[in-house]
Amino acid sequence: MIFYPQPELTSQHNALQAPQRADFILAEGSCDWFASDIIIYQCEFNPAHFVDALYEYYRIEIPDNICQSVIKRRAEFLAGRYCAGKALTQLGVSETSVAIGAHSAPLWPNAITGSISHCNCCALAAVSLNSGYRGIGIDIENKISDTTIDRLNKYVLCAAETKWLPIERDARASLFTLIFSLKESFFKAAFAMVGRYFDFDAVTVLEIDHSTGKIHYKVNGSLADSLPANTLLIGSFHFLPNNRVVTCVTLT
Ligand SMILES: CC(C)(COP(=O)(O)OP(=O)(O)OC[C@H]1O[C@@H](n2cnc3c(N)ncnc32)[C@H](O)[C@@H]1OP(=O)(O)O)[C@@H](O)C(=O)NCCC(=O)NCCS
């Protein structure tokens, strides 16, 4: 990851206290984990230093429904849009605002395909100008705890996937989190094509190749004309040092 300096402050932003300005975005930079035609921008942020004025400071519009949400949500939405703006700028796109579309999907500027994810104090956005991509999904997850795995297992994994789960606790959590994240990335990438919510049993993971960071998976039942049953797909993943995994799905 490359770290960039914080944006320069101008007199217009003096209403914000210096510690809040400096301490909300703690680290940031672009990441080259996946395909070279996808720009990924990530930031670590500190929700404790969030104030609403940061939206004005970063010139990011706050939608009405976000305005009324809890601080955690206002902070993560800002961090996600901040990353999206930075990623779009790196693509050379001057229109960097990303509104909320139908069913919470981000509304990207013309000709852009992209995706946003956040977990706790981290946010990231992936964008591409490749017109061959019909959907991009990105997802970041902290390693999921045992109790949550026990609760979610039957909704997230199909029988074949459950059989793979190792007994050893840490390995079990890593594999579960990876498959969960892949399915969330797939949902985000496929949502516009499918046009409705669909469950975790929509796809099954077939093979995970740790040497290449690729996951092979298939569509179970027909989801859309362009995603018929048994479509074989390949997603990408990258484990981060701090018990997090990032997955990325592109659909052509
Ligand atoms: C929508 C969903 C995938 C978001 O994932 P999450 O891990 O909860 O949260 P993340 O931080 O990773 O992602 C949130 C971002 O996803 C994006 N998103 C939300 N709904 C979306 C949709 N319908 N289509 C595309 N992207 C969407 C948004 O950008 C959102 O961030 P924002 O509101 O700040 O813009 C998840 O909440 C969900 O509903 N999952 C159930 C459906 C599913 O995953 N099925 C599995 C199919 S195999």
The ligand as a MOL file (V3000), in Angstrom:
LIG
                    3D

  0  0  0     0  0            999 V3000
M  V30 BEGIN CTAB
M  V30 COUNTS 48 50 0 0 0
M  V30 BEGIN ATOM
M  V30 1 C -25.3040 -5.5320 0.6980 0
M  V30 2 C -24.2840 -6.3660 1.4620 0
M  V30 3 C -23.6260 -7.3520 0.4830 0
M  V30 4 C -23.2030 -5.4030 2.0140 0
M  V30 5 O -22.1470 -6.1120 2.6080 0
M  V30 6 P -21.6440 -5.8280 4.1050 0
M  V30 7 O -20.5080 -6.7600 4.3840 0
M  V30 8 O -22.8160 -5.8220 5.0110 0
M  V30 9 O -21.0860 -4.3610 4.0960 0
M  V30 10 P -19.8750 -3.7410 3.2890 0
M  V30 11 O -19.3510 -2.6420 4.0980 0
M  V30 12 O -18.9030 -4.7580 2.7970 0
M  V30 13 O -20.5860 -3.1580 2.0060 0
M  V30 14 C -21.4500 -2.0810 2.1180 0
M  V30 15 C -21.5040 -1.4140 0.7720 0
M  V30 16 O -22.0620 -2.3080 -0.1690 0
M  V30 17 C -22.6200 -1.5360 -1.2000 0
M  V30 18 N -23.9360 -2.0610 -1.4750 0
M  V30 19 C -25.0130 -2.0920 -0.6570 0
M  V30 20 N -26.0670 -2.6350 -1.2980 0
M  V30 21 C -25.6290 -2.9480 -2.5440 0
M  V30 22 C -26.2660 -3.5300 -3.6770 0
M  V30 23 N -27.5470 -3.8650 -3.6690 0
M  V30 24 N -25.5280 -3.7060 -4.7940 0
M  V30 25 C -24.2260 -3.3450 -4.8480 0
M  V30 26 N -23.5670 -2.7770 -3.7840 0
M  V30 27 C -24.2830 -2.5920 -2.6670 0
M  V30 28 C -22.7010 -0.0920 -0.7000 0
M  V30 29 O -21.7090 0.6620 -1.3580 0
M  V30 30 C -22.3950 -0.2230 0.7650 0
M  V30 31 O -21.6820 0.8480 1.3360 0
M  V30 32 P -22.3490 2.3160 1.4520 0
M  V30 33 O -23.7570 2.0910 1.8870 0
M  V30 34 O -21.5030 3.0020 2.4460 0
M  V30 35 O -22.2650 2.8620 0.0530 0
M  V30 36 C -24.9150 -7.1550 2.6530 0
M  V30 37 O -25.3510 -6.2620 3.6270 0
M  V30 38 C -26.0850 -8.0210 2.2630 0
M  V30 39 O -27.2230 -7.5720 2.1680 0
M  V30 40 N -25.8390 -9.3370 2.0890 0
M  V30 41 C -26.9020 -10.2930 1.8840 0
M  V30 42 C -26.9930 -10.7070 0.4770 0
M  V30 43 C -25.8330 -11.5700 0.1050 0
M  V30 44 O -24.7020 -11.2620 0.3730 0
M  V30 45 N -26.1090 -12.6870 -0.5490 0
M  V30 46 C -25.0490 -13.5720 -0.9460 0
M  V30 47 C -25.2450 -13.9230 -2.3760 0
M  V30 48 S -24.1730 -15.2450 -2.8640 0
M  V30 END ATOM
M  V30 BEGIN BOND
M  V30 1 1 1 2
M  V30 2 1 2 3
M  V30 3 1 2 4
M  V30 4 1 2 36
M  V30 5 1 4 5
M  V30 6 1 5 6
M  V30 7 2 6 7
M  V30 8 1 6 8
M  V30 9 1 6 9
M  V30 10 1 9 10
M  V30 11 2 10 11
M  V30 12 1 10 12
M  V30 13 1 10 13
M  V30 14 1 13 14
M  V30 15 1 14 15
M  V30 16 1 15 16
M  V30 17 1 15 30
M  V30 18 1 16 17
M  V30 19 1 17 18
M  V30 20 1 17 28
M  V30 21 1 18 19
M  V30 22 1 18 27
M  V30 23 2 19 20
M  V30 24 1 20 21
M  V30 25 1 21 22
M  V30 26 2 21 27
M  V30 27 1 22 23
M  V30 28 2 22 24
M  V30 29 1 24 25
M  V30 30 2 25 26
M  V30 31 1 26 27
M  V30 32 1 28 29
M  V30 33 1 28 30
M  V30 34 1 30 31
M  V30 35 1 31 32
M  V30 36 2 32 33
M  V30 37 1 32 34
M  V30 38 1 32 35
M  V30 39 1 36 37
M  V30 40 1 36 38
M  V30 41 2 38 39
M  V30 42 1 38 40
M  V30 43 1 40 41
M  V30 44 1 41 42
M  V30 45 1 42 43
M  V30 46 2 43 44
M  V30 47 1 43 45
M  V30 48 1 45 46
M  V30 49 1 46 47
M  V30 50 1 47 48
M  V30 END BOND
M  V30 END CTAB
M  END
